[in-house]
Amino acid sequence: MVRLDQRENIMRKLVNRVNRLKKTELKKTIDGRMEEFSYFQTATNEEVFLELCFCSMTANFQAKKSWEIQQELGSKFWELSEVELQQELKKRGHRFWPQRGTRIYEARWLKDSINSELGKFDNEIEMRDWIVKNLKGLGMKEASHFLRNIGYGDVAIIDKHIINILVAEGLIERPKTLTPKKYIEIENVLRKLGKKTNLSLGELDLYLWSEQTGKVLK
């Protein structure tokens, strides 16, 4: 168990590390990406639903490839039958084409009302809880990813890259399973780091993820 004084020292080092990144060209790229996400605050239901399709496809699959598939299929996500959609995902190389095709098909009831549904809630945490409860196949990470991508930055996208950084720094122990309770515990660690670096959780994720992977994706 890391002592409190050790934990604070580790946090200071990570704060300094992130602040150094903010002084590089990376800041311009991430600021641009966050501006792109903010567009979705005034996007149509269909545009927001397409982003939901993208985030659904990224579960245990490549974000870049998922984005390419989203761009290629577009309105076919709600025009095709369930089987046809599955086959289109299979044709484009999605590893989990049967499950993702079904989950996206089952989420179509939201296509024309997703903005108003999300607008019922006061904050991102409530939105995320509702998404996880009502949309099969979207866990805490995917729901957080979706919300960040449509301009709601106060949730953390906790994947293996983020966990690796926090474990390596000694801020957390590697979780055996990422339960909702454990997810929120780790998110609170990131929230503290975000406050100390004056970054939203959405921005912080991009800094940490890009440092680990060398990429700034959606």
N, C-alpha and C positions, 0 to 999 in steps of 0.2 A: 504494500500500500504506500503510495507517494504521500509524503507529509505536505501539509498546507503550504509551508514556506517553499518547498521544492516545486510544488504545483504552480505557485505564483511566479517563480523564476522561469519555469518552462513556458508559461503563458507569455511572459514578457519577451522571451526569445522568439516565440512564434509571431507575436505582434510585430516585432522588429523585422522579421522575415517577410511578412505580408506588406508592411509599410515600404520595404525596399522594392517589392514588386510593383507597388503603386507609383514608383518613380521611373518605371521603365516604359517602353513603348506598349507594353501589355495593357496599361491603363486605357490608352486610346481605343484599343480593340474591344476591351470589356465595356467601356462606356458606350461604344457604338452598339454592342450586342444588347445592353440594357435598354437602350433607346428603341431598338427593334421590338423588344418585348413589350414596351410601354404602348406601342401601337395597338395592341390587342385590347386595350381598355375601351376602344371605340370600334372594335371589329364586329363584323356580323356574326350571327349565330353559326353560320356554316363555316366561317373562317376559324372560329374558336373550336368548333367540333373537329375540324381537320387537325388542329393542334392536339386535341385529345387523342385522335387516332394515332398520330405520330408517337406520343408519349406511351400509349398502350403498346405499341410495337417495340419500344426500346427495352421492355422488361427482359433481362437476360439476353439481349441482342444488341448489335452495334447501332449506335445512334446515327452515324453517318449513313449506313445502309437504310435505316428506318426512314430517314429524311428523304432519301432518294425515292423510296417506294411511295411515300406520301405525295411527293411532287408528281410522280407518274400517274397515280391513281386518281387523285383529286375527288371529284364528285362520285366516282365509282364506289367510294366507301359507303354511300347510302343508296346507290342506284342498283347495285348487283344483289343477287340473292346470296344467302349465306354460303352456299356451296361454291358459287361463282367467285365470291370474295376470297374464300379459302384458296381456291385454285390460282387466283391472281397473286396472292401472297406466296404460294408455293413456287409459281413460275419465276418470281423475282428473288427467290432464294431465302425467304424468311424461314428461320430454323423452326419456329413454332407456329407454322401457318394454320394448322387446324384450330388451335386454341385462340390465337389472336383474331382470326377471321370470325369466330363465334362471338368473342367478347365485343368486338367492334359492332357486329351485327346487332347484338343485344343492347348496345348503348344507343342505338339510333333514335330511340324515343326522345333523346335530348337534343337532336339536331336543330330543331326550331325553337328551343326554349332555354338553351344552356345559359345564356346571359342572365335571363330573369331568375333562373334557379340559383345561380351563384350570388345574384344580387340580394337574395333573402338573408344573407349572413353578414355579420358585423366585421369579421376578420378572416384571415387566411386559415387559421387553425380550425375554425368552425367549417369553413369550406372543405378543407381536407378531410375532416371527420365524415362529412356528408358524402364526399366522393368515394372514400374507402368503403363506406357502409352500403352505398347504392350501386356501385359499378364493379362488377366482378372482374378480377384480373388486374385491378389497380390497387397496389398496396401503398404504404406511406411514401415510399420513394417516388413511385410513378405519379402519385397524386401531387406531391410536392414539385416534381419536375414540371408537370402540366401547369400548375398555378404560377410558378416562376416564369414560365414561357409566355404566359398571357398577362404578365405585368404585376403579379402579386408576389413581392419579394421577401416576405417575412416568414418563409419556411425553408428548411434545409433539405438538400438532396443528398442523402447519405448513402454512398455506394462504397465499393471496396477501396477506391482511390482515397476517399476522404478518411475512411477508417484506418487505412495504412498510415497516413500522415499522423493522425492523432495517436495511434498506437506507438509509432516510431518515436514520437516526441514525449511519450510517457503520460499523456493527458487522459487516456482511457485504456482499459484492458480490452483485448479483442473479444467481442461478444461471440458466444457459441452460436446463437441465433439472434437475429435482429427483430425481436418482438416489438410491438407498438410502444410498450413501456421503455424498453432499452433505446428505441429510436428517439424518443422524446428526451431521454437523459443525455444522449450524445448531441442532440439538437441544442440543448441548453448550454453545453460546453461551447458549441459553435456560436451561439447567440452572445455569449460573454466575449468571445474573440471578436465578433462583429462589432460590438459596442466599443471595444478598445481600439479598433481600427477604423471606426466611422464608416462601416460598410453594412449594407443589408445582407441578410443571409444569402440572397440570390447572387449578389456581387461576390461575396466571400467564396461561395462555391466555385465560381468561375476562376478566381485567382488560384485557389488551392488545386482545382482539377487541372487547370492548364499547366501549373508548375509540375504536376505529377505526370501528365500525359503529353505535354507540349502542344496541346490543341485547345481552341476555344470554340466548342460546338454548342448546339442547342441542347 
